[in-house]
């Protein structure tokens, strides 16, 4: 039985065009995604969204809240947790503005897509509830880009709690994909008193699911996912508590994973270094 690995049907043609020098790779846009976790009787569960089936890219695939960096995400904000220099070193950049923008995008996108806010009035507190009409109005203003995240935090006298995030992985969309992202994956615990909400316009379903359960659905072909999602779920599986997962974040490699493709005769071979399970052979006539 085939698993639920998703990849665009146009990739083989684009790979051949790239090999022939007929395709110029797009520059990847920086992005961030957050694996929100909560403890359960059978172990931690992660919050996932199913992308609307009508979406041009990865429609129907399960993913985590996240999205691209907003040009305003590097504006000064109230900050708690590791310094920007520390974050820059962890994220693999020598630019603290880039580090802030990526972390800010992680927190902002989590609020936009799940209604969960990793920020608080002080450096050791976190907002307890984000469900009122006023919060929803601000969330929508962020989604519509009528409000920058810096303006939002300043308006509410909040500081961004970067210490609640743990950087977990980094994946870059392949050169042969036209919509490219350089994405940092983070882990975070669902703050006490907050709850996720089904508010993302890009998702038609949300779920709290144990990593092992999600992987089982993928292996059976019941849940559609992209390789980065599957790989991060497998990496979460061994941990029995959210605290244990967060403690393990510092040891995770952030070396970027970038898919490779080669032509062998009339066949396209797709591979993700370090993740052999995703290797795919696509004959001239189409996928198999």
C-alpha positions as CSV (number, residue, x, y, z in Angstrom):
1,X,0.0,0.0,0.0
2,X,1.5,3.4,-0.9
3,X,2.1,5.8,1.9
4,X,0.8,9.4,2.1
5,X,3.9,11.1,0.7
6,X,2.9,14.2,-1.3
7,X,4.9,15.8,-4.1
8,X,3.8,18.0,-7.0
9,X,3.0,16.1,-10.2
10,X,4.9,18.8,-12.2
11,X,8.2,18.1,-10.4
12,X,9.6,15.5,-12.9
13,X,9.2,18.0,-15.8
14,X,10.7,20.8,-13.8
15,X,13.6,18.6,-12.7
16,X,14.4,17.7,-16.4
17,X,14.2,21.4,-17.3
18,X,16.6,22.3,-14.4
19,X,19.0,19.6,-15.6
20,X,18.9,21.0,-19.1
21,X,19.6,24.6,-17.9
22,X,16.1,25.7,-18.9
23,X,15.0,26.6,-15.4
24,X,16.3,29.3,-13.1
25,X,15.7,28.3,-9.4
26,X,13.6,30.8,-7.4
27,X,15.2,32.3,-4.3
28,X,13.7,30.7,-1.2
29,X,11.7,32.9,1.1
30,X,12.3,32.6,4.9
31,X,9.5,31.0,6.8
32,X,8.8,29.5,10.2
33,X,6.4,26.8,11.5
34,X,5.6,25.7,15.0
35,X,4.8,22.2,16.4
36,X,2.5,23.1,19.3
37,X,2.5,20.3,21.9
38,X,0.4,19.3,24.8
39,X,0.6,16.4,27.2
40,X,-2.0,13.7,27.1
41,X,-2.7,10.3,28.9
42,X,-0.8,8.5,26.1
43,X,1.9,11.0,25.6
44,X,2.3,14.4,23.9
45,X,0.0,15.4,21.0
46,X,0.8,17.9,18.3
47,X,-1.5,20.4,16.7
48,X,-1.9,19.9,13.0
49,X,-3.9,21.6,10.2
50,X,-5.1,20.0,6.9
51,X,-4.5,22.4,4.0
52,X,-7.6,23.0,2.0
53,X,-7.8,20.6,-0.9
54,X,-8.4,23.6,-3.3
55,X,-5.0,25.0,-2.6
56,X,-2.5,25.0,-5.5
57,X,0.4,23.8,-3.3
58,X,0.1,20.7,-1.0
59,X,-3.7,20.8,-1.0
60,X,-5.1,18.2,1.4
61,X,-1.7,17.7,3.1
62,X,-1.4,17.9,6.9
63,X,1.1,20.4,8.3
64,X,1.7,22.7,11.3
65,X,0.8,26.4,11.8
66,X,3.3,28.5,10.0
67,X,4.1,30.8,7.1
68,X,6.5,33.2,5.5
69,X,8.4,36.0,7.2
70,X,6.7,39.4,7.0
71,X,9.0,42.2,5.9
72,X,8.1,43.9,9.2
73,X,9.0,41.0,11.4
74,X,12.4,42.5,12.1
75,X,11.0,45.6,13.7
76,X,12.0,46.2,17.4
77,X,9.7,44.3,19.8
78,X,9.6,43.6,23.5
79,X,11.8,40.5,23.9
80,X,12.2,37.8,26.5
81,X,14.4,34.8,26.4
82,X,17.7,34.1,24.7
83,X,19.4,37.2,23.1
84,X,19.2,37.8,19.4
85,X,22.9,36.9,19.1
86,X,22.1,33.5,20.7
87,X,19.2,33.0,18.4
88,X,21.3,34.0,15.4
89,X,23.9,31.4,16.3
90,X,21.3,28.7,16.8
91,X,19.5,29.4,13.6
92,X,22.7,29.5,11.5
93,X,22.7,33.1,10.5
94,X,25.2,35.9,11.3
95,X,22.4,38.5,11.0
96,X,20.4,39.2,14.2
97,X,17.7,40.9,12.2
98,X,17.1,37.7,10.3
99,X,17.0,35.7,13.6
100,X,14.4,38.1,15.1
101,X,12.3,38.0,11.9
102,X,12.3,34.2,11.9
103,X,11.4,33.9,15.6
104,X,8.8,36.7,15.3
105,X,7.3,34.9,12.3
106,X,7.0,31.7,14.3
107,X,5.1,33.4,17.1
108,X,3.0,35.6,14.8
109,X,1.9,32.8,12.4
110,X,1.0,30.6,15.4
111,X,-1.3,33.3,16.6
112,X,-2.7,33.9,13.1
113,X,-3.3,30.3,12.3
114,X,-4.1,28.7,15.7
115,X,-5.1,31.6,17.9
116,X,-2.2,30.7,20.3
117,X,0.1,33.5,21.5
118,X,3.6,33.0,22.9
119,X,3.8,36.4,24.5
120,X,3.0,37.9,27.9
121,X,2.9,41.1,29.9
122,X,6.3,40.4,31.5
123,X,9.3,38.2,30.7
124,X,8.0,35.4,32.9
125,X,4.3,35.4,32.2
126,X,2.2,34.5,29.2
127,X,-1.3,35.6,28.0
128,X,-3.9,33.3,29.5
129,X,-6.8,33.7,27.0
130,X,-7.0,34.9,23.5
131,X,-10.6,34.2,22.6
132,X,-12.4,37.5,23.0
133,X,-13.7,39.6,20.1
134,X,-10.9,42.2,20.6
135,X,-8.3,39.5,20.2
136,X,-10.0,38.1,17.1
137,X,-10.0,41.6,15.6
138,X,-6.3,42.0,16.2
139,X,-5.6,38.5,14.8
140,X,-7.5,39.3,11.6
141,X,-5.7,42.6,11.3
142,X,-2.4,40.6,11.4
143,X,-3.6,38.2,8.8
144,X,-4.7,41.0,6.6
145,X,-1.3,42.7,7.1
146,X,-3.1,45.8,8.4
147,X,-1.1,45.5,11.6
148,X,2.5,44.5,12.1
149,X,3.4,42.1,14.9
150,X,5.5,44.8,16.5
151,X,2.5,47.2,16.5
152,X,0.3,44.4,17.9
153,X,2.7,43.7,20.8
154,X,3.2,47.4,21.6
155,X,-0.6,48.1,21.5
156,X,-1.1,45.3,24.1
157,X,2.0,46.0,26.1
158,X,3.3,42.5,25.5
159,X,6.8,40.9,25.2
160,X,7.6,38.1,22.8
161,X,8.5,35.0,24.8
162,X,11.2,33.5,22.6
163,X,12.2,31.3,25.5
164,X,9.0,29.3,24.9
165,X,10.3,28.2,21.5
166,X,12.9,25.5,20.8
167,X,14.4,25.3,17.3
168,X,14.0,21.8,15.9
169,X,14.8,21.5,12.2
170,X,15.4,23.4,9.0
171,X,14.2,22.3,5.5
172,X,14.6,24.2,2.2
173,X,12.2,23.6,-0.6
174,X,13.9,22.0,-3.6
175,X,15.4,24.1,-6.4
176,X,12.9,22.6,-8.9
177,X,9.8,23.9,-7.0
178,X,8.5,27.3,-8.1
179,X,7.3,28.2,-4.5
180,X,10.4,27.9,-2.4
181,X,10.8,28.4,1.3
182,X,13.7,28.2,3.8
183,X,11.7,27.0,6.8
184,X,12.8,26.7,10.4
185,X,10.7,24.3,12.5
186,X,10.2,25.0,16.2
187,X,8.6,23.2,19.1
188,X,6.5,24.9,21.8
189,X,4.1,23.9,24.6
190,X,0.5,25.1,24.5
191,X,0.4,27.8,27.1
192,X,-1.8,27.1,30.2
193,X,-5.2,28.6,29.8
194,X,-5.0,29.0,26.0
195,X,-6.6,26.7,23.4
196,X,-6.2,26.3,19.7
197,X,-8.9,27.6,17.5
198,X,-9.9,26.6,14.0
199,X,-9.3,30.0,12.5
200,X,-6.9,29.5,9.6
201,X,-8.3,30.3,6.2
202,X,-5.8,27.9,4.6
203,X,-7.0,24.9,6.5
204,X,-10.3,22.9,6.4
205,X,-9.5,20.7,9.4
206,X,-7.5,20.8,12.6
207,X,-6.6,18.1,15.0
208,X,-4.5,17.3,18.1
209,X,-2.8,14.0,17.3
210,X,0.0,11.9,18.8
211,X,3.0,11.8,16.5
212,X,2.9,8.0,16.4
213,X,-0.8,8.1,15.4
214,X,-0.1,10.6,12.6
215,X,2.8,8.5,11.3
216,X,0.6,5.4,11.3
217,X,-2.0,7.3,9.2
218,X,0.7,8.4,6.8
219,X,2.2,4.9,6.5
220,X,-1.2,3.6,5.6
221,X,-1.8,6.2,3.0
222,X,-4.6,7.8,5.0
223,X,-2.9,11.1,5.8
224,X,-1.2,13.1,3.1
225,X,2.0,14.8,4.2
226,X,5.2,16.4,2.9
227,X,8.6,14.9,3.8
228,X,9.5,17.6,6.4
229,X,6.3,17.0,8.3
230,X,6.8,13.2,8.3
231,X,10.5,13.6,9.4
232,X,9.7,16.0,12.2
233,X,6.8,13.7,13.5
234,X,9.2,10.8,13.5
235,X,11.7,12.8,15.5
236,X,9.0,13.7,18.1
237,X,7.9,10.1,18.6
238,X,10.4,9.0,21.2
239,X,9.5,11.7,23.8
240,X,7.1,10.8,26.6
241,X,6.4,14.3,27.7
242,X,6.3,17.8,26.3
243,X,9.0,18.9,28.8
244,X,11.2,16.1,27.5
245,X,10.6,17.2,23.9
246,X,11.5,20.9,24.7
247,X,14.6,19.8,26.6
248,X,15.7,17.9,23.5
249,X,15.4,20.8,21.1
250,X,18.9,22.2,21.8
251,X,20.5,19.0,20.6
252,X,18.6,18.8,17.3
253,X,20.5,19.5,14.1
254,X,19.6,22.6,12.1
255,X,21.6,21.7,9.1
256,X,19.3,22.5,6.2
257,X,17.7,19.6,4.4
258,X,17.5,20.2,0.6
259,X,16.1,17.6,-1.8
260,X,18.2,16.4,-4.6
261,X,17.2,15.0,-8.0
262,X,19.1,13.2,-10.7
263,X,18.3,11.7,-14.0
264,X,19.0,8.0,-14.6
265,X,18.2,7.2,-18.1
266,X,14.5,8.2,-18.5
267,X,13.9,8.1,-14.8
268,X,14.0,10.9,-12.2
269,X,15.3,9.9,-8.8
270,X,14.3,12.2,-5.9
271,X,16.1,12.0,-2.6
272,X,16.3,13.9,0.7
273,X,19.8,13.5,2.2
274,X,19.6,11.8,5.6
275,X,16.0,10.8,5.0
276,X,16.2,7.8,2.7
277,X,12.6,6.8,3.2
278,X,11.5,9.6,1.0
279,X,13.5,8.6,-2.1
280,X,11.2,8.4,-5.0
281,X,11.7,7.0,-8.6
282,X,9.6,8.6,-11.3
283,X,9.7,7.0,-14.7
284,X,9.4,8.9,-17.9
285,X,5.7,8.2,-18.1
286,X,4.9,9.5,-14.6
287,X,5.1,8.7,-10.9
288,X,4.9,5.2,-9.4
